[in-house]
Amino acid sequence: MFIIYYGIALLIVVLDQWTKWLVVKNMELGERISVMDPYLGWLSHRNRGAAWGMLEGQMWLFAIITVAVVAGILWYFHKHATGKPLFQLSLMVLLGGAIGNFIDRMLRGEVVDFVDVLIPVINYDFPIFNVADAALTAGVVLMIIFIIIDEKQEKKKVS
């Protein structure tokens, strides 16, 4: 059964790396292709830091943190997530996202970002992101949902 979850992580890594490869091979740095103007577009961008460009140029730090995060995810997956499909899914989605950006940092020295979103109601130009970033966000959301559901179930058991 673990193979299905590892397959999800692998699928995220493959999709992430494939989309980044397409951007690098087919777009000039800074080029933007409109998808739903002005709300969605593909914008070839590079990030040498973490989220929103923080800690730019600290690849050694990202390497250490990512290795620790991946080890933690794998440990939790095998020690605490067995029989908890939503927890297992959230961990593997996080794993796929972490590895996707880790590959970029180690091979390119920077992360390829390309999804450019403008949030219309508040006219906010969201920071450019990629498939791995989206997976990390989705993994955190799934983890929060799991925690809420699990806490409710634990309270029912105690009552």
N, C-alpha and C positions, 0 to 999 in steps of 0.2 A: 504493500500500500504506500510505503514511503516514496516509491519510484514515481508515482503520480505527482506528488508534491515537488520532488526534485525536478520533474519534467516541467512544471509550471515555472520554477526559477530559471531553468535553462531556456525555456521559450521567451521569457522576458529578456534575458541576456542576448539571445540571438536577435530578437526584434530590435532591441536597443542598438546593438552593434551594426545591424543591417541598415537601419534608418540613418545612423550617423555616417556610415560609409557612403550612402547615397548623397547626403548633404556635402560631404568633403569632395566627392568625385564630380558632382554635378552643379555645385554652386560656388560662386566666388565669395570670399569672406565679406560679410556685410550685405550681401545680396538678399533681397526679400521677394518672395513669391506670394502674391495674394491668394488666399483661399476663399475667405468671406470678408472682403474689405469693408471696413477697417478692423474688424473684430478678430480675425484669425489669419495668420500667414506663416510661411516658413521663412525664417531669417537665419542665415548662416552666421553663427556666433561662436566664440571660444571663451572658455572660462578657466582661468588658472587658479581659481580659489574654490571655496565651498559655496554654499547657497548664497546667491546674490553677490558673488565675488569676494566674500569674506576670506581672510587669511591667504590672500593671493601669494603664490609661489612657495607654499609650505608643503611640498609634495611628500617629504619624509614624514610629516605629521599625519597627513591623510593616509599614507601607507600603514602606519602603526595603528591608527584609529580603525581603519577598514578591516585590517586583519583581526583586531580585537572584536569588532562588531560581528564579523562573519563567524568567528569562533563562538561568540555568545549566542548567535542565532542558531547555530548547529547544536550547541549544547542544550539550549531550551527546547529545540525541536525534538531531540531524542529523549530528554529527561522529563519534560513537563507538558509536552503538547500531544502525546500519544492519546488517541481517543477523543481529541478535541479538534474536529476538522477546521473550524473557523480560526482557531489559534495556529494550527499547522499552515493553513493558507496564508494568513497574515505574515508569518515568519518567512515563508518561501517567497512571497512577493517582495518583502524587504530584502531578502538575500539576492534575488535577481537584480533589484535596483542597485544595491551596494556593489555587486560584482560588475555590473555594466559600467558604472562611472569609474570604478577602480581600474578596469582595463584601459579606459581612456587615459587616466592619470599616469599609469605605468608605461603605456606604449607611446602616447602622444605628448605627455607632459602638460596636458590640458584636457578639459572636457568639452565635447562638441554639443552645443545647445542649438535648438532650431525652432521650437514651437513658440510663436509670438502671439500673445493674446491681449486684447483690449477688452476690459470689462465695461460694458456700455452704461449701465445705470450710474456708476460712480466715475466713469471715464478714467479708469485706472489701467495703465499699461503694465500688466503683470510681468515680472521678470521672466526672461526667456528660459525655456527648460527643454528637457528631452524625455524619452521613454523611461529611462532609469529614474529620473526625478519623479515622474508621474507614478511609477511603481512604488517608490519610497513613500510618497504621500498616500497612495491607496493602501499600502501596507500598514501605515500608522492608523488610518481611519478604520481599517478592518480590526486592528488590535484594540482600538478604543471600543468598538462595537462588541468585540469578544469580552472585554473586561466588564462592560456594563451588563451584558447578558449573564456572565459568570457570577458576578456579584449578586444579581437578582436571584439566581438559582441557589446560591449559597445561603441567602437570607431565608428562602423558602424552606431549605433543609433545617435550619436552626429553629424556625417558628413551629 
